[in-house]
């Protein structure tokens, strides 16, 4: 799981039938905790399925790979990344 910040929304004109009524977001991966407050982060940009209803600038937890589609089992969704949590605060001590 990775920490990321939402930076935009993706709109689809054509999509796989299982992706109807989906919300897709552009997220920027936080590459180091020292840069978590920087805007823009300048990190890797990923398109992710939004399970949480996040908005622009929200810090989120990002699941990637097969784990990103697990909440939808037994349905099959063509996902590689999904937003699974909104992060209110990150404390490292």
N, CA, C and O atoms as a DFTB+ gen file, in Angstrom:
372 C
 N C O
     1  1       0.843      -1.164       0.000
     2  2       0.000       0.000       0.000
     3  2       0.898       1.240       0.000
     4  3       1.960       1.257       0.622
     5  1       0.447       2.271      -0.711
     6  2       1.205       3.513      -0.828
     7  2       0.341       4.689      -0.391
     8  3      -0.887       4.609      -0.384
     9  1       1.007       5.781      -0.026
    10  2       0.326       7.037       0.257
    11  2       0.386       7.880      -1.013
    12  3       1.421       7.959      -1.674
    13  1      -0.751       8.511      -1.343
    14  2      -0.818       9.346      -2.539
    15  2      -1.718      10.546      -2.264
    16  3      -2.432      10.586      -1.261
    17  1      -1.672      11.531      -3.177
    18  2      -2.544      12.703      -3.084
    19  2      -3.328      12.793      -4.390
    20  3      -2.758      12.653      -5.472
    21  1      -4.636      13.026      -4.287
    22  2      -5.456      13.152      -5.496
    23  2      -5.173      14.503      -6.156
    24  3      -5.068      15.533      -5.490
    25  1      -5.054      14.465      -7.482
    26  2      -4.741      15.690      -8.215
    27  2      -5.734      15.967      -9.338
    28  3      -5.668      17.018      -9.976
    29  1      -6.657      15.031      -9.588
    30  2      -7.616      15.264     -10.662
    31  2      -8.583      14.115     -10.838
    32  3      -8.538      13.123     -10.110
    33  1      -9.461      14.267     -11.820
    34  2     -10.484      13.278     -12.133
    35  2     -10.312      12.824     -13.573
    36  3      -9.895      13.599     -14.434
    37  1     -10.639      11.554     -13.830
    38  2     -10.576      10.993     -15.176
    39  2     -11.998      10.760     -15.662
    40  3     -12.820      10.198     -14.939
    41  1     -12.290      11.188     -16.880
    42  2     -13.596      10.965     -17.501
    43  2     -13.420      10.010     -18.668
    44  3     -12.517      10.180     -19.488
    45  1     -14.284       9.004     -18.741
    46  2     -14.197       7.997     -19.795
    47  2     -15.299       8.196     -20.828
    48  3     -16.452       8.432     -20.467
    49  1     -14.955       8.104     -22.103
    50  2     -15.977       8.138     -23.143
    51  2     -16.371       6.715     -23.540
    52  3     -17.501       6.480     -23.969
    53  1     -15.444       5.770     -23.397
    54  2     -15.718       4.344     -23.613
    55  2     -15.077       3.593     -22.464
    56  3     -14.013       3.979     -21.979
    57  1     -15.718       2.522     -22.029
    58  2     -15.209       1.807     -20.867
    59  2     -15.661       0.351     -20.892
    60  3     -16.603      -0.009     -21.598
    61  1     -14.981      -0.470     -20.119
    62  2     -15.367      -1.863     -19.921
    63  2     -16.714      -1.864     -19.199
    64  3     -16.921      -1.034     -18.313
    65  1     -17.634      -2.760     -19.543
    66  2     -18.970      -2.761     -18.919
    67  2     -18.961      -2.810     -17.391
    68  3     -19.873      -2.278     -16.758
    69  1     -17.962      -3.430     -16.794
    70  2     -17.917      -3.518     -15.330
    71  2     -17.499      -2.205     -14.682
    72  3     -17.523      -2.085     -13.457
    73  1     -17.116      -1.218     -15.490
    74  2     -16.679       0.057     -14.935
    75  2     -17.751       1.138     -15.013
    76  3     -17.459       2.316     -14.810
    77  1     -18.986       0.745     -15.305
    78  2     -20.085       1.717     -15.340
    79  2     -20.253       2.347     -13.964
    80  3     -20.106       1.674     -12.944
    81  1     -20.558       3.625     -13.939
    82  2     -20.771       4.383     -12.697
    83  2     -19.536       4.431     -11.806
    84  3     -19.655       4.554     -10.587
    85  1     -18.376       4.338     -12.392
    86  2     -17.152       4.380     -11.596
    87  2     -16.632       5.803     -11.486
    88  3     -16.932       6.662     -12.315
    89  1     -15.845       6.029     -10.438
    90  2     -15.135       7.294     -10.281
    91  2     -13.648       6.977     -10.342
    92  3     -13.131       6.208      -9.532
    93  1     -12.979       7.571     -11.298
    94  2     -11.543       7.383     -11.429
    95  2     -10.841       8.692     -11.101
    96  3     -11.277       9.763     -11.524
    97  1      -9.765       8.601     -10.355
    98  2      -9.005       9.782      -9.939
    99  2      -7.551       9.656     -10.379
   100  3      -7.006       8.554     -10.450
   101  1      -6.936      10.787     -10.672
   102  2      -5.493      10.853     -10.873
   103  2      -4.894      11.097      -9.493
   104  3      -5.313      12.004      -8.774
   105  1      -3.914      10.283      -9.135
   106  2      -3.232      10.460      -7.854
   107  2      -1.736      10.540      -8.096
   108  3      -1.206       9.957      -9.042
   109  1      -1.074      11.272      -7.222
   110  2       0.375      11.439      -7.270
   111  2       0.953      10.729      -6.055
   112  3       0.607      11.057      -4.921
   113  1       1.830       9.758      -6.286
   114  2       2.387       8.950      -5.207
   115  2       3.379       9.764      -4.384
   116  3       4.220      10.473      -4.937
   117  1       3.276       9.659      -3.048
   118  2       4.229      10.300      -2.141
   119  2       5.478       9.420      -2.130
   120  3       5.447       8.303      -1.616
   121  1       6.579       9.924      -2.698
   122  2       7.782       9.098      -2.810
   123  2       8.618       9.083      -1.533
   124  3       9.366       8.132      -1.302
   125  1       8.506      10.110      -0.706
   126  2       9.200      10.142       0.568
   127  2       8.375      10.963       1.558
   128  3       7.789      11.980       1.188
   129  1       8.332      10.529       2.795
   130  2       7.501      11.185       3.809
   131  2       7.921      12.639       4.048
   132  3       7.110      13.452       4.493
   133  1       9.177      12.967       3.755
   134  2       9.658      14.343       3.920
   135  2       8.952      15.321       2.985
   136  3       8.913      16.522       3.250
   137  1       8.397      14.804       1.895
   138  2       7.760      15.667       0.891
   139  2       6.235      15.605       0.945
   140  3       5.576      16.068       0.014
   141  1       5.661      15.048       2.003
   142  2       4.215      14.821       2.066
   143  2       3.405      16.119       2.002
   144  3       2.265      16.104       1.537
   145  1       3.973      17.242       2.461
   146  2       3.252      18.509       2.463
   147  2       3.501      19.350       1.212
   148  3       2.897      20.411       1.057
   149  1       4.377      18.896       0.323
   150  2       4.670      19.655      -0.890
   151  2       3.538      19.516      -1.903
   152  3       2.978      18.433      -2.076
   153  1       3.211      20.605      -2.560
   154  2       2.205      20.587      -3.619
   155  2       2.775      21.345      -4.797
   156  3       3.116      22.512      -4.606
   157  1       2.913      20.810      -5.985
   158  2       2.708      19.406      -6.299
   159  2       3.868      18.549      -5.804
   160  3       4.965      19.050      -5.559
   161  1       3.611      17.263      -5.663
   162  2       4.645      16.346      -5.191
   163  2       5.699      16.077      -6.249
   164  3       6.875      15.914      -5.925
   165  1       5.291      16.029      -7.503
   166  2       6.225      15.729      -8.580
   167  2       6.532      14.252      -8.689
   168  3       7.497      13.871      -9.352
   169  1       5.723      13.402      -8.047
   170  2       5.943      11.961      -8.081
   171  2       5.221      11.293      -9.231
   172  3       4.682      11.958     -10.116
   173  1       5.216       9.983      -9.208
   174  2       4.562       9.171     -10.221
   175  2       3.053       9.427     -10.195
   176  3       2.453       9.498      -9.122
   177  1       2.435       9.565     -11.383
   178  2       0.995       9.771     -11.472
   179  2       0.330       8.463     -11.866
   180  3       0.777       7.788     -12.793
   181  1      -0.750       8.101     -11.154
   182  2      -1.473       6.855     -11.386
   183  2      -2.960       7.168     -11.470
   184  3      -3.451       8.056     -10.773
   185  1      -3.677       6.440     -12.323
   186  2      -5.139       6.520     -12.359
   187  2      -5.663       5.395     -11.472
   188  3      -5.296       4.234     -11.656
   189  1      -6.526       5.739     -10.506
   190  2      -7.016       4.764      -9.531
   191  2      -8.531       4.845      -9.394
   192  3      -9.127       5.916      -9.509
   193  1      -9.140       3.689      -9.144
   194  2     -10.577       3.597      -8.866
   195  2     -10.813       4.202      -7.491
   196  3     -10.114       3.860      -6.537
   197  1     -11.785       5.095      -7.379
   198  2     -12.064       5.780      -6.112
   199  2     -13.192       5.071      -5.368
   200  3     -14.354       5.163      -5.762
   201  1     -12.850       4.366      -4.297
   202  2     -13.837       3.675      -3.464
   203  2     -14.334       4.546      -2.316
   204  3     -15.291       4.175      -1.636
   205  1     -13.702       5.699      -2.088
   206  2     -13.962       6.478      -0.876
   207  2     -14.608       7.837      -1.109
   208  3     -14.977       8.505      -0.144
   209  1     -14.753       8.257      -2.333
   210  2     -15.332       9.567      -2.594
   211  2     -14.404      10.709      -2.241
   212  3     -14.835      11.695      -1.644
   213  1     -13.141      10.591      -2.599
   214  2     -12.168      11.626      -2.246
   215  2     -12.267      12.815      -3.205
   216  3     -12.867      12.735      -4.276
   217  1     -11.658      13.908      -2.778
   218  2     -11.649      15.125      -3.580
   219  2     -10.230      15.565      -3.880
   220  3      -9.278      14.948      -3.401
   221  1     -10.073      16.617      -4.662
   222  2      -8.738      17.112      -5.005
   223  2      -7.941      17.503      -3.762
   224  3      -8.455      18.183      -2.873
   225  1      -6.697      17.072      -3.709
   226  2      -5.806      17.415      -2.609
   227  2      -5.860      16.472      -1.424
   228  3      -5.057      16.616      -0.501
   229  1      -6.777      15.508      -1.411
   230  2      -6.872      14.561      -0.290
   231  2      -5.708      13.581      -0.288
   232  3      -5.289      13.095      -1.339
   233  1      -5.188      13.294       0.909
   234  2      -4.215      12.217       1.068
   235  2      -4.979      10.914       1.158
   236  3      -5.975      10.823       1.876
   237  1      -4.513       9.886       0.424
   238  2      -5.225       8.615       0.360
   239  2      -4.258       7.447       0.477
   240  3      -3.055       7.582       0.250
   241  1      -4.823       6.280       0.842
   242  2      -4.075       5.025       0.799
   243  2      -4.422       4.356      -0.522
   244  3      -5.591       4.267      -0.898
   245  1      -3.403       3.889      -1.217
   246  2      -3.545       3.346      -2.559
   247  2      -3.145       1.875      -2.569
   248  3      -2.024       1.534      -2.192
   249  1      -4.056       1.004      -2.997
   250  2      -3.745      -0.414      -3.171
   251  2      -3.473      -0.650      -4.653
   252  3      -4.182      -0.121      -5.509
   253  1      -2.446      -1.443      -4.956
   254  2      -2.092      -1.707      -6.342
   255  2      -2.051      -3.202      -6.609
   256  3      -1.973      -4.010      -5.683
   257  1      -2.106      -3.557      -7.880
   258  2      -2.020      -4.955      -8.273
   259  2      -3.322      -5.702      -8.015
   260  3      -4.386      -5.088      -7.941
   261  1      -3.242      -7.033      -7.878
   262  2      -4.460      -7.840      -7.687
   263  2      -5.275      -7.430      -6.461
   264  3      -6.496      -7.585      -6.454
   265  1      -4.617      -6.908      -5.427
   266  2      -5.319      -6.500      -4.214
   267  2      -6.297      -5.356      -4.470
   268  3      -7.262      -5.198      -3.721
   269  1      -6.071      -4.558      -5.506
   270  2      -6.950      -3.427      -5.786
   271  2      -8.340      -3.874      -6.241
   272  3      -9.301      -3.117      -6.105
   273  1      -8.462      -5.085      -6.774
   274  2      -9.758      -5.593      -7.237
   275  2     -10.424      -6.516      -6.223
   276  3     -11.558      -6.939      -6.451
   277  1      -9.772      -6.842      -5.123
   278  2     -10.320      -7.777      -4.143
   279  2     -11.670      -7.372      -3.555
   280  3     -12.504      -8.251      -3.337
   281  1     -11.934      -6.087      -3.284
   282  2     -13.241      -5.733      -2.697
   283  2     -14.434      -6.089      -3.580
   284  3     -15.563      -6.135      -3.092
   285  1     -14.206      -6.341      -4.870
   286  2     -15.297      -6.588      -5.803
   287  2     -15.548      -8.069      -6.073
   288  3     -16.471      -8.410      -6.812
   289  1     -14.747      -8.950      -5.490
   290  2     -14.913     -10.385      -5.734
   291  2     -16.309     -10.834      -5.369
   292  3     -16.822     -10.356      -4.357
   293  1     -16.950     -11.684      -6.084
   294  2     -16.477     -12.493      -7.200
   295  2     -16.524     -11.787      -8.553
   296  3     -16.103     -12.367      -9.554
   297  1     -17.028     -10.539      -8.613
   298  2     -17.002      -9.803      -9.881
   299  2     -15.559      -9.547     -10.287
   300  3     -14.680      -9.391      -9.440
   301  1     -15.330      -9.504     -11.579
   302  2     -13.995      -9.222     -12.106
   303  2     -13.987      -7.802     -12.641
   304  3     -14.800      -7.450     -13.496
   305  1     -13.074      -6.991     -12.143
   306  2     -12.924      -5.611     -12.602
   307  2     -11.501      -5.437     -13.133
   308  3     -10.555      -5.946     -12.531
   309  1     -11.335      -4.728     -14.252
   310  2     -10.008      -4.533     -14.842
   311  2      -9.256      -3.393     -14.144
   312  3      -9.055      -2.327     -14.725
   313  1      -8.844      -3.628     -12.891
   314  2      -8.188      -2.591     -12.093
   315  2      -6.732      -2.926     -11.839
   316  3      -6.353      -4.092     -11.733
   317  1      -5.926      -1.886     -11.745
   318  2      -4.544      -2.040     -11.319
   319  2      -4.261      -1.211     -10.072
   320  3      -3.242      -1.416      -9.412
   321  1      -5.159      -0.267      -9.740
   322  2      -4.982       0.562      -8.543
   323  2      -6.343       1.033      -8.054
   324  3      -7.228       1.342      -8.852
   325  1      -6.504       1.087      -6.734
   326  2      -7.738       1.628      -6.165
   327  2      -7.435       2.389      -4.877
   328  3      -6.521       2.045      -4.127
   329  1      -8.227       3.428      -4.647
   330  2      -8.115       4.226      -3.429
   331  2      -8.969       3.539      -2.377
   332  3     -10.180       3.402      -2.549
   333  1      -8.338       3.103      -1.283
   334  2      -9.051       2.306      -0.285
   335  2      -9.272       3.034       1.039
   336  3     -10.006       2.528       1.888
   337  1      -8.666       4.204       1.244
   338  2      -8.857       4.940       2.497
   339  2      -8.476       6.403       2.311
   340  3      -7.565       6.731       1.551
   341  1      -9.191       7.275       3.018
   342  2      -8.810       8.685       3.118
   343  2      -7.970       8.843       4.374
   344  3      -8.344       8.337       5.432
   345  1      -6.849       9.532       4.279
   346  2      -5.953       9.712       5.413
   347  2      -6.136      11.120       5.984
   348  3      -5.880      12.114       5.304
   349  1      -6.582      11.191       7.241
   350  2      -6.749      12.481       7.881
   351  2      -5.425      13.046       8.372
   352  3      -5.187      14.252       8.298
   353  1      -4.560      12.157       8.880
   354  2      -3.307      12.588       9.481
   355  2      -2.297      11.458       9.380
   356  3      -2.655      10.284       9.469
   357  1      -1.041      11.816       9.194
   358  2       0.050      10.833       9.164
   359  2       1.056      11.238      10.228
   360  3       1.658      12.308      10.138
   361  1       1.245      10.390      11.240
   362  2       2.205      10.649      12.312
   363  2       3.303       9.602      12.290
   364  3       3.028       8.403      12.334
   365  1       4.528      10.048      12.224
   366  2       5.689       9.152      12.301
   367  2       6.596       9.645      13.411
   368  3       7.079      10.777      13.376
   369  1       6.824       8.792      14.395
   370  2       7.704       9.189      15.489
   371  2       8.701       8.106      15.770
   372  3       9.536       8.253      16.663
